[in-house]
Every structure is written in structure tokens, then in C-alpha cells.
Amino acid sequence: MRTQGSDLTGRSRRDARERAGRRAGPGAPVPGPVGPADRLVTCTIRDSPTVRSRAEADGHVRVRAGRRYYFCCSDCAALFDADPLAYVLTA
């Protein structure tokens, strides 16, 4: 079933996936721009590189048992929120 706004062009869908961090792995684009004060961290869910300051600004950080967990997108943060123990115990 199609909903309003779901008819995206191929390029728009690809861009949306890239912004959501779905192209993790070798050759995946690094979120930028990265300045000297920025540090790359790894998304707890997808293992994709994420700019620490951007994750913090976007609210894609969770703290459990004194440890900070960073996420590349709100989808990953929601997965963590649904079952944090699954990720805390494996991290």
C-alpha cells in the first residue's frame, strides 16, 4: 500500500538510505564535514562511522551503565531503545 510521500525517485531513495547510514561497511561515505575538533565514533547497531558531535546534536546518543552508545540515525537509536540489553551485552 502506498502512502502519501512514498513515491520517491531512485536517487531520492538512495540519498535517504545514505543519510540513514544504511551503506555501512568498506567504501561507505563518512558523514561530513569533519573538522579537527570532531571525532568519529562507531554506530552501535550498524558499525558505521558517525561524527560524534553530529550524533550528539541529533540526539543519537544513549547512556547505559555509565557508557555512551552512539548511533548513525534515529532508526538505530530506536532499535537500541527497544532492547538495550541485546546491544549492551554484546558491546
C-alpha positions in Angstrom: 0.0 0.0 0.0 1.4 3.4 -0.9 1.1 6.3 1.4 1.4 9.9 0.5 5.0 10.9 0.0 6.2 7.3 -0.6 6.7 7.8 -4.3 10.4 8.7 -4.3 12.7 8.7 -7.3 15.5 6.2 -7.3 18.0 8.9 -6.5 15.9 10.2 -3.6 15.6 6.7 -2.1 19.4 6.2 -2.4 20.1 9.5 -0.8 17.7 8.7 2.0 19.4 5.4 2.7 22.8 7.0 2.7 21.6 9.7 5.2 20.2 6.9 7.4 23.6 5.1 7.4 22.4 2.0 5.6 25.6 1.8 3.4 27.8 0.8 6.3 31.0 -1.1 5.6 34.0 -0.6 3.4 33.6 2.3 1.0 30.7 3.7 2.9 30.6 7.5 2.9 31.9 9.1 6.1 29.4 11.7 7.4 30.9 15.1 7.0 32.2 17.7 7.2 34.6 16.6 9.8 36.7 19.2 11.5 39.7 18.9 13.7 37.5 19.0 16.9 35.2 16.3 15.6 35.8 12.7 16.3 34.5 9.7 14.5 32.7 7.1 16.6 31.0 3.8 15.5 27.3 3.3 15.4 26.4 0.6 18.0 23.9 -1.1 15.6 25.4 -0.8 12.1 29.1 -0.4 12.9 29.1 2.6 10.5 31.3 5.7 11.1 29.4 8.6 12.7 30.6 12.1 13.6 30.4 12.3 17.4 29.3 16.0 17.5 26.6 15.4 14.9 25.2 12.3 16.8 25.1 14.3 20.0 23.4 17.3 18.3 20.8 15.0 16.7 20.1 13.1 20.0 21.6 9.9 18.7 23.4 9.0 22.0 22.3 6.8 24.8 24.0 6.3 28.2 23.7 2.9 29.9 25.7 1.9 33.0 27.9 4.9 32.6 28.8 4.1 29.0 27.9 6.2 26.0 26.4 4.5 22.9 26.4 6.4 19.6 24.0 5.9 16.6 24.1 7.0 13.0 20.4 7.6 12.8 17.1 7.7 14.7 16.2 4.2 13.4 19.3 2.7 15.1 18.6 4.7 18.3 15.0 3.3 18.3 16.3 -0.3 17.9 18.6 0.2 20.9 15.7 1.8 22.9 13.5 -1.2 22.2 16.0 -3.8 23.6 19.1 -2.1 25.0 20.3 -5.3 26.8 20.8 -7.0 23.4 23.3 -4.4 22.5 24.8 -3.6 25.9 25.8 -7.2 26.5 27.4 -7.6 23.0 29.2 -4.3 23.0 
